[in-house]
């Protein structure tokens, strides 16, 4: 027990000293560098590109692949993404995924390693100065069986430092600016990458819309999503955690989603998990109904009773339409597999009619919601 406690203390001390030391060094060194030298376009572009790739590695490998198993990767794709994630210096994939799985299992409680209920700055960075929780094998059985993950975990310091040194030398050689590569492409990139990831733990539980669920603090934030390659659609993610997409709409900025889809088209990613539009629409309906019924408790009994009946009637009708559309979509897939063109055409026609009905009745639902909120 004494050796285990000492190991935990050493890990906490080392990670805390690393965070403090490089922040202090960067606060002093970056202004001096910018004062005496104007960085060239090439080194700035290389630093930004490397930051983007690092964030892609964290989002695609650590988060959606290892922590949530939202898809499967071929071994070459896994190695490449794990290498990019390792450059972020955020701990091993095993440690990162274990803590993130705890975060989802115990969000907003003491069991959450970076709970927002303990304050913004605790969720952002101060939690990293707590002794790390012992990894529970039952929560990461799949990762313990992954030889690549375990090799990275056992030799994380070597891989992380070695990878960053290699990238520093490569960028410095290509841009003919080793000092700029050291200051910008390594340490400034690391600083920005850390805080962007930490903002998902803090700001994404503090500022934004709770569109899909109000049962947890996670929020959707379009600005943060842009800065974090799609990780800022956090309310959707916490509600549908196993979906490989965070930005579920086609126009949502989610480069990780686009990358995974592209990998699937060339056979490097398979088993992409996603929730159907009907499941998402049903969740929106249930969340809206719960919220509206809570608001009606503030009204006079007579007015509340009339509006409550309308909420139940309209939500039930919408629910039936959504369920029928889901059934028809499943039927259509089966008919396509059997090449039953005539029957499939009839199902498509009914689906289109239901779609128009749902669109019309959903507008009525929005109008009813606005009426209740204004009242």
C-alpha positions as CSV (number, residue, x, y, z in Angstrom):
1,X,0.0,0.0,0.0
2,X,2.9,2.4,0.8
3,X,4.4,1.9,-2.7
4,X,1.0,2.4,-4.4
5,X,0.4,5.7,-2.4
6,X,3.9,6.9,-3.3
7,X,3.3,6.1,-6.9
8,X,0.1,8.1,-7.0
9,X,1.9,11.0,-5.2
10,X,4.8,10.9,-7.7
11,X,2.4,10.9,-10.6
12,X,0.4,13.8,-9.2
13,X,3.5,15.8,-8.4
14,X,5.1,15.2,-11.8
15,X,2.0,16.1,-13.7
16,X,1.4,19.2,-11.6
17,X,5.0,20.4,-11.9
18,X,4.9,19.8,-15.6
19,X,1.7,21.9,-16.1
20,X,3.0,24.7,-13.8
21,X,6.5,24.7,-15.2
22,X,5.6,24.9,-18.9
23,X,3.0,27.6,-18.3
24,X,5.5,29.7,-16.4
25,X,8.2,29.1,-19.0
26,X,5.8,30.0,-21.8
27,X,4.6,33.2,-20.1
28,X,8.3,34.3,-19.9
29,X,9.6,32.8,-23.1
30,X,6.9,33.6,-25.7
31,X,6.9,37.4,-25.2
32,X,10.8,37.4,-25.4
33,X,10.7,35.3,-28.6
34,X,8.1,37.6,-30.2
35,X,10.0,40.7,-29.1
36,X,13.3,39.6,-30.7
37,X,12.0,37.7,-33.7
38,X,9.0,37.9,-36.0
39,X,7.8,34.4,-36.8
40,X,7.5,33.6,-40.5
41,X,4.3,32.5,-42.2
42,X,5.6,28.9,-42.6
43,X,6.2,28.3,-38.9
44,X,2.9,29.9,-37.9
45,X,1.0,27.8,-40.5
46,X,2.9,24.6,-39.4
47,X,2.0,25.3,-35.8
48,X,-1.7,25.8,-36.5
49,X,-1.8,22.7,-38.7
50,X,-0.1,20.7,-36.0
51,X,-2.6,22.0,-33.4
52,X,-5.4,21.0,-35.6
53,X,-4.0,17.5,-36.1
54,X,-3.4,17.1,-32.3
55,X,-7.0,18.0,-31.6
56,X,-8.1,15.6,-34.2
57,X,-6.1,12.9,-32.5
58,X,-7.6,13.6,-29.1
59,X,-11.2,13.7,-30.5
60,X,-11.0,10.8,-32.9
61,X,-8.7,8.4,-30.9
62,X,-8.9,9.1,-27.2
63,X,-12.5,10.4,-27.1
64,X,-14.7,8.8,-29.7
65,X,-12.7,5.6,-30.4
66,X,-11.2,4.5,-27.1
67,X,-13.5,6.1,-24.5
68,X,-16.8,5.5,-26.3
69,X,-16.1,2.8,-28.9
70,X,-18.2,4.7,-31.4
71,X,-16.6,2.9,-34.3
72,X,-13.9,0.4,-35.2
73,X,-10.6,1.3,-36.7
74,X,-8.1,-0.6,-38.8
75,X,-4.7,-1.0,-37.1
76,X,-2.9,1.5,-39.4
77,X,-5.5,4.2,-38.8
78,X,-5.4,3.5,-35.0
79,X,-1.7,3.8,-34.9
80,X,-1.7,7.1,-36.8
81,X,-4.5,8.7,-34.7
82,X,-2.9,7.4,-31.4
83,X,0.4,9.0,-32.4
84,X,-1.4,12.4,-33.0
85,X,-3.2,12.1,-29.6
86,X,0.1,11.2,-27.8
87,X,1.5,14.5,-29.0
88,X,-1.1,16.3,-27.0
89,X,0.5,15.3,-23.6
90,X,-2.8,14.5,-22.0
91,X,-1.8,11.2,-20.4
92,X,-2.2,7.7,-21.8
93,X,-5.2,6.6,-23.8
94,X,-6.0,4.1,-20.9
95,X,-5.9,6.8,-18.2
96,X,-7.7,9.4,-20.3
97,X,-10.5,7.0,-21.3
98,X,-11.0,5.6,-17.8
99,X,-11.4,9.1,-16.4
100,X,-13.8,10.1,-19.2
101,X,-15.9,7.0,-18.7
102,X,-16.2,8.0,-15.0
103,X,-17.2,11.5,-16.1
104,X,-20.1,10.1,-18.1
105,X,-21.1,7.6,-15.5
106,X,-21.2,10.1,-12.7
107,X,-21.6,13.5,-14.4
108,X,-22.2,16.4,-12.0
109,X,-21.6,14.3,-8.9
110,X,-18.6,13.7,-6.7
111,X,-17.8,10.6,-8.7
112,X,-17.1,12.8,-11.7
113,X,-13.4,13.4,-11.9
114,X,-13.8,16.9,-13.3
115,X,-17.3,17.8,-12.0
116,X,-18.5,21.3,-12.9
117,X,-20.3,21.4,-9.5
118,X,-16.9,22.0,-7.9
119,X,-16.4,25.2,-9.8
120,X,-15.3,26.3,-13.3
121,X,-11.6,26.3,-12.6
122,X,-11.7,22.9,-10.9
123,X,-13.4,21.4,-13.9
124,X,-11.0,23.2,-16.2
125,X,-7.6,22.4,-14.7
126,X,-7.5,22.1,-10.9
127,X,-8.8,18.5,-10.9
128,X,-5.5,17.6,-12.5
129,X,-3.7,18.4,-9.2
130,X,-5.8,15.8,-7.3
131,X,-4.3,12.3,-6.8
132,X,-5.5,10.2,-9.8
133,X,-8.0,7.6,-9.1
134,X,-6.8,4.0,-9.4
135,X,-7.8,2.6,-12.8
136,X,-10.6,0.1,-12.3
137,X,-10.1,-2.9,-14.7
138,X,-13.8,-3.6,-15.0
139,X,-14.3,-0.1,-16.6
140,X,-11.6,-0.5,-19.2
141,X,-11.5,-4.3,-19.9
142,X,-11.5,-3.7,-23.7
143,X,-8.5,-1.3,-23.5
144,X,-6.5,-3.6,-21.2
145,X,-6.8,-6.2,-23.9
146,X,-5.5,-3.8,-26.6
147,X,-1.7,-4.3,-26.9
148,X,-1.2,-1.0,-28.6
149,X,-3.0,0.9,-25.8
150,X,-1.0,-0.9,-23.1
151,X,2.3,-0.3,-24.8
152,X,1.5,3.4,-25.0
153,X,0.4,3.4,-21.4
154,X,3.5,1.6,-20.1
155,X,5.9,3.8,-22.0
156,X,3.9,7.0,-22.2
157,X,6.6,9.4,-21.1
158,X,9.0,8.0,-23.7
159,X,6.4,8.1,-26.5
160,X,5.1,11.5,-25.7
161,X,8.5,13.2,-25.3
162,X,10.0,11.3,-28.3
163,X,7.1,12.1,-30.6
164,X,7.2,15.8,-29.7
165,X,11.0,16.0,-30.2
166,X,10.6,14.2,-33.6
167,X,7.9,16.7,-34.7
168,X,9.9,19.7,-33.4
169,X,12.9,18.6,-35.4
170,X,10.9,17.9,-38.5
171,X,9.0,21.2,-38.4
172,X,12.2,23.1,-37.6
173,X,14.0,21.5,-40.5
174,X,11.1,22.1,-43.0
175,X,10.6,25.7,-41.9
176,X,14.3,26.4,-41.3
177,X,13.4,27.7,-37.8
178,X,14.2,25.4,-35.0
179,X,13.7,28.0,-32.3
180,X,10.3,29.0,-33.8
181,X,9.3,25.3,-33.9
182,X,10.4,24.9,-30.3
183,X,8.4,27.9,-29.0
184,X,5.4,27.8,-31.3
185,X,4.9,24.3,-32.8
186,X,5.7,22.6,-29.6
187,X,5.0,24.6,-26.4
188,X,2.5,27.2,-27.6
189,X,0.6,24.5,-29.5
190,X,0.6,22.4,-26.3
191,X,-0.7,25.3,-24.3
192,X,-3.6,26.0,-26.7
193,X,-4.4,22.3,-27.1
194,X,-4.6,21.7,-23.4
195,X,-6.9,24.7,-22.7
196,X,-9.2,23.9,-25.6
197,X,-9.6,20.3,-24.3
198,X,-10.1,21.6,-20.8
199,X,-12.7,24.0,-22.0
200,X,-14.9,21.0,-23.0
201,X,-14.8,20.0,-19.4
202,X,-15.5,23.5,-18.0
203,X,-17.0,25.9,-20.5
204,X,-19.1,23.2,-22.3
205,X,-20.8,22.5,-18.9
206,X,-21.2,26.2,-18.2
207,X,-22.3,28.1,-21.3
208,X,-24.6,27.1,-24.2
209,X,-27.9,25.4,-24.9
210,X,-29.2,22.2,-23.3
211,X,-31.2,21.2,-26.3
212,X,-31.4,17.4,-25.9
213,X,-31.4,17.0,-22.1
214,X,-31.6,19.2,-19.1
215,X,-30.8,16.3,-16.8
216,X,-27.1,17.1,-16.9
217,X,-25.0,20.3,-17.2
218,X,-23.5,19.6,-20.6
219,X,-24.2,22.3,-23.2
220,X,-24.0,22.7,-27.0
221,X,-21.8,25.6,-27.9
222,X,-21.2,26.4,-31.6
223,X,-18.2,28.6,-30.9
224,X,-16.5,26.0,-28.7
225,X,-17.3,23.4,-31.3
226,X,-15.4,25.4,-34.0
227,X,-12.4,25.7,-31.7
228,X,-12.4,22.1,-30.6
229,X,-12.9,20.3,-33.9
230,X,-16.5,19.5,-33.1
231,X,-16.3,18.6,-29.4
232,X,-18.3,21.6,-28.3
233,X,-21.7,19.9,-29.2
234,X,-21.6,18.6,-25.6
235,X,-25.2,18.3,-24.7
236,X,-25.9,16.1,-27.7
237,X,-22.8,14.0,-26.8
238,X,-23.8,13.5,-23.2
239,X,-27.3,12.5,-24.3
240,X,-26.2,10.2,-27.1
241,X,-22.7,9.3,-26.0
242,X,-22.1,6.3,-28.3
243,X,-22.8,8.3,-31.5
244,X,-19.7,8.8,-33.6
245,X,-21.0,12.3,-34.4
246,X,-21.0,15.2,-32.0
247,X,-22.4,17.7,-34.5
248,X,-25.4,15.8,-35.7
249,X,-26.7,18.3,-38.3
250,X,-25.1,18.3,-41.7
251,X,-24.0,22.0,-41.2
252,X,-22.4,21.4,-37.8
253,X,-18.7,21.9,-37.7
254,X,-17.3,18.5,-36.7
255,X,-14.1,17.6,-38.5
256,X,-13.8,14.4,-36.4
257,X,-17.1,13.2,-37.8
258,X,-16.1,14.0,-41.3
259,X,-12.7,12.2,-40.9
260,X,-14.3,9.0,-39.5
261,X,-16.9,9.0,-42.3
262,X,-14.1,9.4,-44.8
263,X,-12.1,6.6,-43.3
264,X,-15.2,4.4,-43.4
265,X,-15.5,5.0,-47.2
266,X,-12.0,3.6,-47.8
267,X,-12.3,0.7,-45.4
268,X,-10.2,2.1,-42.5
269,X,-13.2,2.6,-40.2
270,X,-16.2,0.3,-39.7
271,X,-19.2,-0.2,-37.4
272,X,-20.0,3.5,-37.2
273,X,-22.6,3.9,-34.4
274,X,-25.2,6.6,-34.8
275,X,-28.6,7.4,-33.5
276,X,-31.4,7.5,-36.0
277,X,-33.1,10.9,-36.7
278,X,-36.3,9.4,-35.2
279,X,-34.6,8.6,-31.9
280,X,-33.2,12.1,-31.8
281,X,-36.5,13.7,-32.7
282,X,-38.3,11.6,-30.0
283,X,-35.7,12.8,-27.5
284,X,-36.3,16.4,-28.4
285,X,-40.0,15.9,-28.1
286,X,-39.8,14.3,-24.6
287,X,-37.4,17.0,-23.4
288,X,-39.7,19.8,-24.6
289,X,-42.8,18.2,-23.1
290,X,-41.1,17.8,-19.7
291,X,-39.9,21.4,-19.8
292,X,-43.3,22.8,-20.8
293,X,-45.2,20.8,-18.2
294,X,-42.9,22.2,-15.5
295,X,-43.5,25.7,-16.8
296,X,-47.3,25.2,-16.6
297,X,-47.1,24.7,-12.8
298,X,-46.6,28.5,-12.6
299,X,-49.9,29.3,-14.2
300,X,-53.4,29.6,-12.8
301,X,-55.1,26.1,-12.6
302,X,-57.7,26.7,-15.3
303,X,-55.3,28.1,-17.9
304,X,-52.7,25.4,-17.0
305,X,-55.2,22.6,-17.4
306,X,-56.2,23.7,-20.9
307,X,-52.7,24.1,-22.1
308,X,-51.6,20.9,-20.4
309,X,-54.3,18.9,-22.3
310,X,-53.0,20.5,-25.6
311,X,-49.4,19.6,-24.7
312,X,-50.3,16.0,-24.1
313,X,-52.5,15.7,-27.2
314,X,-50.0,17.3,-29.6
315,X,-47.0,15.5,-28.1
316,X,-48.8,12.1,-28.3
317,X,-49.7,12.7,-31.9
318,X,-46.1,13.7,-32.8
319,X,-44.8,10.7,-30.9
320,X,-47.0,8.3,-32.9
321,X,-45.9,10.0,-36.2
322,X,-42.2,9.6,-35.3
323,X,-42.7,5.9,-34.3
324,X,-44.6,5.2,-37.5
325,X,-41.8,6.8,-39.6
326,X,-39.2,4.7,-37.8
327,X,-41.2,1.6,-38.5
328,X,-41.6,2.5,-42.2
329,X,-37.8,3.3,-42.4
330,X,-37.0,-0.2,-41.1
331,X,-39.5,-1.7,-43.5
332,X,-37.9,0.2,-46.4
333,X,-34.5,-1.2,-45.6
334,X,-35.8,-4.7,-45.5
335,X,-37.6,-4.2,-48.8
336,X,-34.5,-2.8,-50.4
337,X,-32.5,-5.8,-49.3
338,X,-35.1,-8.1,-51.0
339,X,-35.2,-5.9,-54.1
340,X,-39.0,-5.4,-53.7
341,X,-39.2,-2.2,-55.8
342,X,-43.0,-1.9,-56.0
343,X,-43.5,-2.4,-52.2
344,X,-40.6,0.0,-51.5
345,X,-42.2,2.7,-53.6
346,X,-45.4,2.5,-51.5
347,X,-43.4,2.8,-48.3
348,X,-41.5,5.8,-49.7
349,X,-44.8,7.5,-50.5
350,X,-46.2,7.0,-47.0
351,X,-42.9,8.2,-45.5
352,X,-43.1,11.4,-47.6
353,X,-46.7,12.0,-46.5
354,X,-45.8,11.4,-42.9
355,X,-42.8,13.7,-43.2
356,X,-45.0,16.6,-44.4
357,X,-47.5,15.9,-41.5
358,X,-44.7,15.9,-39.0
359,X,-43.2,19.1,-40.4
360,X,-46.7,20.8,-40.1
361,X,-47.5,19.5,-36.7
362,X,-44.0,20.3,-35.4
363,X,-44.6,23.9,-36.3
364,X,-47.8,23.8,-34.2
365,X,-45.7,22.3,-31.4
366,X,-43.2,25.2,-31.6
367,X,-46.1,27.7,-31.6
368,X,-47.6,26.1,-28.5
369,X,-44.2,26.1,-26.8
370,X,-43.7,29.8,-27.6
371,X,-47.2,30.5,-26.3
372,X,-46.5,28.8,-23.0
373,X,-43.1,30.4,-22.6
374,X,-44.6,33.9,-23.3
375,X,-47.4,33.2,-20.8
